[in-house]
Amino acid sequence: MKKLDRFVKDEVIDFIQAVLYVFFGIVGSWGRIQGLAKPYPRFEPDKVRKILVLRLDLLGDVLLSMPAVEALHERYPEAEIWMMTLPYTQDVPARYPFVSRVVTLDINAIRSPGGLLNLATLRHWYGTFRLLRAQKFDLAVALFGLMSSIWAFVSDATHRIGYAKEAYPLLHTHTLPGMRYDKVQHEVLWCLALAEEAGADRGPRYMHLEVEEGAAERVTTLLASRGVTPDTVLIGVHAGSHNGAAKRWPSPHWAELADRLQEGGATVVFTGSRSELPVVAEVAAAMKTTPLILTGETTINELAAVLDRCDLVLSGDSGPLHMAVALGKPTVSVYGPTDPRLSGPYPRPGQTAVVLRTGIGCSPCYNALATAECPYGNTACMHHLTVDTMHRAVRQVLRGSALAVLPTPMP
């Protein structure tokens, strides 16, 4: 039944995409025909004064995009850089001083007929349309996705850059060939290639993130009220996933691991959004010890402050994992349906980022067309990665970090 549901969903998506390709192909062609009346302006980097960068997807993807945005800033230090993101990710780019303004757009609001016809949604989208058109952007960089290509076009930016297969026909003025998953390349590098196409210098770049001062103070007070002291070995665990259940390590595994860590002298803190509370509740119910649960209690800025206090962060493929890496924290992560060569941690030189996976034949299987769900309904790639393996990796990282070695003997 799950295979049938996935097949039907894929067929519906393919049909809708075909319709949209035809529609926006006509729109793009009309724009090109209108442009024949006068020569199209040549791209002149010295005249770039206002840039729009579009990243309308998940928290981790926005974080992985920031090295490219920083590269654009370094190339155009006098230019205003605006970013368009989903509402829930806006606090991330807002932490970077080179981002002048963040415009939000909830593209998920139109995934149902009711949302598509909602007057409040339509008013907001129209207001966003008018705001973008009024800015007279010199350059728009659509880092990922068909929806980004639409809004880059809608912005009326003079020059619009993106990947050819990640855009509707003729909406961009400059394209790089292909799309993600055409070849094995990390997400950071996919984004940097677009920045370089827009004139940025080549060179290695890495993520970084600074915690908001007010959030750090609130979290310090919150943790202290829960018994966390400066000497506490605090281990962050993110057990949930916004983009598919197949990315989650099984709850019984997390429960057993968390018990071992707490019995060894550490304090485990669970993070996540309110929507991930059922997953964390399931883990906590299976535990013998009592963890610290902050799931659903923090904003994005406060989540960053919690992770920054952690001595080590454990997670599947998730936004908080990439946030921890951006904060410079050591991490141990579990990957199954997604390929760490594409979306794994992107640590700085010398930073610890251990990735564990079973490597069974069907893994990785994720292709970004839908949420990460196991086509066989069993997520064997995650189930077969044992608690012993994860615990061993955690102990090794803690030893390497010169922290108190957890004395719990390996079974």
N, C-alpha and C positions, 0 to 999 in steps of 0.2 A: 504493500500500500504506500509506503514512504517513497519507494522508487517511482510509483505512478504519480504521486503528488508532485515530486520533484520534476518529473517529465512534463506534466501539465503546466507547472509554473514556468519552466524553461520555454515551452512553446508559446505561452502567453507573452512572456518577455520578448521573445524573438519577433512576434507579430507586432507588438507595440513599437519596438525599435525600427522595424521596417517602415511602418507608417511615418514615424518621426523622421527617418532618413529622407523619405520622399519629400515631406513637408519642408524640412530645413534645407534640403538640397535646392528646392525651388526658391526659398528665401535667399539663400546664399548666392544663387545664380542671378537673381534679380539685383542683388547688391553689386555684383560684378558688372552686370550690364549697365547699371546706373553709373558705375565708375569709369566706363569707357568715354564718358563725356569730357573727362579731364584726366590728365596723367596722374597716376597714383603716386603719392609722395614717397620719395626714397627714405629708407630708414637712416636717420642721422643721429647717432648716439649723443652728440653734444647738445642736441635740442630736447632731450628727454627731461621733462620737469615733473611729470606725474605718472605713477605706475600703479596698476591694479594687478594684484596677485590673487588668483582664485583657487581655493582648496575646500571643496564642499563635501568633505567626508569625515572620517573618524578622528578622534583625539590623537592617536598615535601617528596617523598620516600627517596631521598638521605639524606635529613635532618633527617628523622626519623631513618635512618641507623647509624648515626654518634655515638650515644651512644655505639653501638656494636663495631664500629671501635676503639673507645677510650678504650673499655674494652680489646680489643686485644693488644693495645699499652701498657696498664698497665701490662698485663701478659707477654708481650715480649718487654720490654722497649728498648732493644738493636737491635731489628729487624727493617729492613726497611719495611714500609707499603706502597704499591702502591695501588691506586684505579683505576678502570676502570669505566667510566661513559659516558653518552651522552655528546656531545660537549657543549650544552647550560647549563649543570649543573656543569661543571668542576670547576667553581670559588668557589663553596661551599666547597668541601673537601680541596681545595687549601688554605682555610683560617685556617685550623687546623695544628698546628706545628708538630703533630705526623704523618701526611701524607707526605711521602717522595716525591712522584710523582703521578701525575694524568695522566692516559692514556685515550684518548677519542676514542669512536667508534660510528659512526652514524648508528645504526641498522635500522633506518627508511629509510635509503638510498636505501635499497634493497626491499622495499615493492611494487615496481612496476617493470615490466620486463625491462623498460628502465634503472632504477636505478641499477638493478641487473647486467646488461651488461655494465654499465658505466666503462670505463677503469680507470678513476681517482679513483673511488670508489674501484675497485678491487686492484689497486696499493696500496691504503691506507690500505686496509684490509690485504694484503700480508705483507706490512711493519710492521703492528701491530703484525701479527703472528710471524714474525722474531724477533721483539723486545721482545715479551713475552718469546719466547723460549730461548732467550739468557740470561734471568735473572736467570734461575735455581731456581725458587721459591720452597721453602720448603712446603708452605701451600697456598691453594687458597680457599677462602670462597665465594661461590655464594649465595648472600643474597636473590635473588629473580629471578625467571624466567628461562625459557628453554634456552634462548640465553646466559644467564650467565653460565649455565651448559656447553654449547658448548665451550665457551671461557676459562672456567676453565680447561676443558680437553685439549684444544688447547695449553694452556700455558705450559703444561707438568709439572705442579706442582707435587711434590712427593705425597702430600696428598691433596685431594679435598673434601670439605664438602658442603653439601646443603640438601634441603628437597627432599625426595625420589620422591614425586609426582610433583615436580617442576624441574625435570631433565629428560633428555633422559636416557634410560636404560644403566646402568653400566658405565656412564661417571664419576661419583663421586666414590671416594674410601671409604668415610664414609657418611652415610646419617642419617638424623632424619626422622622418619615416618611422612607421611601425607603431607599437604600443607595448605596454607592460605585458610580460609573459611571452613576448616574441623571443626574448633571450634572457638568460640568467644574469640579472644585474640588480644590485640593491636599490631600494626605493630612494635613498638619499642621492644616489648617482643618477637615477632617472630624472629627478628634479633638477639636479645641478646641470645636467646637459641642456635643459631648457634655459636656465639662467645664462649659460655660456653662449647659447644661440642668441640671447638678447644682449650680448656684449660683455658679460662678466668674465673675469679672468679664470683660467683653469687652475686647479690646485686642490689638495686635500682639505676638506672642511668637516667639522664635527658639530654635533648638537651641544648646546649649553642652555641652561635655564637658571634664572635667579628667582628665589622665593620672595614673594611680596612680604614686606616687613610686618605689616599688620597681621597677615595670615600666620606668619611665624610666631608672633606673640600669642595669638589666640590658641594655636596648636600647642605651644609650650605649656600654657595654662591648662588646657584640656588634658594633655597627657599626664601632667603632674597630678591632676585631680583623680586620675585612674591609677595612680601608683607608679608611674614611670619616673625614674630618677636619672640624673646624668650618667650613672654607672650601669644602668639597665642595658643589657644586650637586646636591642629591639629588632625583631625580624618582621618585615612587612610581607603579607601574603595577599595577593589578588587572585581570588579563586573564580571570579566571574569572567564573562566576555560579552560585549555588546553585539558582536558580529557573528553569532553562531555558537550553538552548544558544542559542536565538535572541537572547538578550541579549548574546552575546559578539561583539565585533569580531573578524574573522578573524585567526587566528594569524599568517599571513604579513604582514598589515598591522602587527600589533604588533611583529613582528620587524624589519621595515624601519624603523619609526618609532624603536624603541629603538636601533638601530644609528646612525641619524642623530643622535639625542640624545647618545649616548656619543662619537661621532666629533666632536661639537661641544663636548665638554668636560664634559658632565654625567655623573653616575653614575645608572644606572637600577636600582631595586630592585623586584623582583616580590614581591607580597604574596599572601596567600590561605591557605586551609585545606589540610590534607593531601589532601582529595578533589579539589582543584584542581591538584595537582601534574602530572597528565598534560597539562593544557592549557599550563601554564607550560613544561614540558619540551619540548613541541612548538614553542613560541615560541622558546625558547633554542636548540634544535637548528637553527632556520632563521636564526639570527643570525650575523654575521661577528665581532662583538665579544662579550665575556664580561660578562653582567650580574651583579648581585648578587641571589641568589635566597634569600628568606626564607620562601617558601611552605611551609606545614606546620611551621614552626619556632617559631611564636609563639602565645601565648594571645590572647584577646580584648584583655586589658589591654596586652599587649606590642604587638599590632597597632596599638592607639591610639598607643602611644609611637613606633612606627616612622613612622606617618603624620604625627605631630606634628613629627618631625624633617624631614620632606620639605619642600622648597621649593614643590613643585607635585605634585598627585596626578591621575593619568589613569585613567579607568575607564569601563566600561559602567554600566548601572543596577545598582548593587550596594550591599550593606551598607557595605563600606569607603568607597565614595563618600560616603554620608551621614555616616559617621563623620568623614571628613576635613572635611566642611562644618561639622559640630558642633564640630570642633577649631579652626575659623576659618581653614583652609588654602585657598588658591586651587585650583580644580579645573577640568579640562576633561573632559567626559564625552560618550560616544557613546550615543545613544538610537535604537532601531529599533522593536521590537514594543510597547514601553511608551510611555506618553504623559507627557512631562516636565511637562505642566500638572497631572498628577495625582500623579506620583511622582518628579519631578525634584528636583534640589538645591533646598534652601530656605535660601538664604544670608541672613546679616544685612545690614542696609543698608551698602553700601560694600564688601561682600565679593565677590570675583571667583568666579563659577561659570558657566563657559561651557558651553553645551549644543549639541552638533552633531547634526544628523540630516538625512537625505535628503528626508524628506517625501513619499516615493512613495505612490501611491494606496492601497495596502493597509496602510499604517502610520499610526497604531498599530493593532494587532490584539489585544493582550492583554486578557483580561477577568477574570483572577484565579480562574477556575474550575479551571484546571490550570496546569502549568508552562508557561513561555513557549517554545513550539516553533513553528517556521514551518509553517503549513498547506500551503505550496507546496514545502517542503523545500529552499529555496535562500537564505533570509535575505538577499534582495536589498537590503533596507533598510539592512543593515550592510555588505555587500560593496561597495556603490556609494559609500560614504563613504570618500573616498580618503585615503591617507597624506599627500599634499600638504596637504589641507585641515586635517587634524589637526596636522601639523607647523607650519603657519602660525599656527594658534590658540595652540599652545604657545609659539612665539617671541613672539607679541604679549603673552601673559600674563607671560612672564619679563621682557620689557622694562618692562611696567607695574609689576612687583614690584621694579624697580631692582636686579635680579640681573645677573650677567654675561650679556651677550647671546650666545647660541650662534652661533658664526661660520659654521656650515655653510650654504653658499649654497643657496637653493631651486632645485630642478631646473627 
